[in-house]
Amino acid sequence: MNIIMDSKKKVPVNTVTRDIKNLAAPTGNIYESVVILYKRANQIAMAEKKELTKKLEEFRNDRDTMEEVFENKEQIEISKYYERQPKPDLVAIAEFENGDLFYRKAQSENPIDIKGE
């Protein structure tokens, strides 16, 4: 299943109770919706991790002592910024609910015959 985000929208930072029927409506199946949300949240988390690692790599120095690492205010600010960001699952759900997430089912070359004929 391929998943693409169209645009960024405002995302709640706290968990929101949602009706399962509304989440299942776009796909017709709650399990498919959950898989789509899982895959998109995983994409977002991996992208954020890669971005954070790249930014923190600039501060890495083999000669640093533990005290120097804890005192680096720029590094601490970058880490705090990412901690304040909405969680990837909330971003994925917001994209899904707003219709900003596009997905498609992979087509099987050999469809499975359920009847066994």
N, C-alpha and C positions, 0 to 999 in steps of 0.2 A: 504494500500500500504506500503510495507516494503522498507526501503531505507538504503543502506550501502555504506560507503566510502571505496574505495580500498586503495588509497595512497594520500599523500599530494603533491600538486604541487604548483608552484608559482601562486599567485592570485593577480590581479590588485587591488590597493587600491582606485581607482577612478571608477566612473561609465563609462561603455563603451556602445556605441550604438550597438545593435545587430539586425540582421535580424530575424524576427519572423519565417520565413520559416525554418531557420537553427535550431531554438529551437524546432519547431514542428516535425522536421524530425525523431528523434529517436522514438517517440511515435506515430507519424502519426496524432496527435491532439494537438493543442496549449494549450487547456485547461488541458489536462492530464499532459503536460510538466510543466505548471504553478503550478499545484497541487504538483507534485514531487518536484519542486524547493522550494515551500512554506514549505513542510514538512521537507525537508533537512535543509533549513535555520533555521527553528524552532528548530530542533535537535541541530544544531550547537550553536544557541543562548542560549538554555537551558544549554548545557554542559559548555559553557563559563561562564554563570552566576553562575552555581554551583561551578566551579573552582575558580572564583573570590571571591565568598562569603566565600569559605573555606579558602582562603589565607588571606582575610581581617578579618576573625574571630579570627585569631591568635593575632591581634592587639586590639581586643575588650577588654575593661576593664571597669567595672561598675564605677570605681572611676575617669575615665578620664574626664577632663573638655574639653570644646570646644577648648580652646587654645592648649591643648596637642594633640588633634586629628588633628588639622590643621598643627601642626609643625612636625608631624611624617613623616620624609622624605622617609622611606622605604615604607610606605603605599601609599604615593603620587606616588612614582616610579612604584609601582605595578599597580595602577590605570591608570597612563599614558601609561604603556605598553599595557594594554587592549584597551585603546582608540586608539592606533596606529595600532592595528590589523585590517585586512580587515573585512568589514561588513559581517555578515553571509550570506546574499543573494548573495554577490559577490563570496564567497567561494562556495556556492551551484551551482551557474551558471558555475563556472570554472570546478568543478568536473563533472557536467553534460556534458559540451562541450568536456572535455578531455576523456570522457568515463570511468571515475573513479567511477561513481555512478551506483549502481545496484538496480533495482526496479522490483517489480512484482505486478500484479493485483491480488487482492483477488478474489477467485472463489466463486461464489454464489451457495448455495446448491439448491435453487429454482430459476432458471432463470426466468426473467420476460418475459411474452409473449406479445410483443408489439401489435400484431394483436388482442389480446383479445379473442382468440378462445379457 
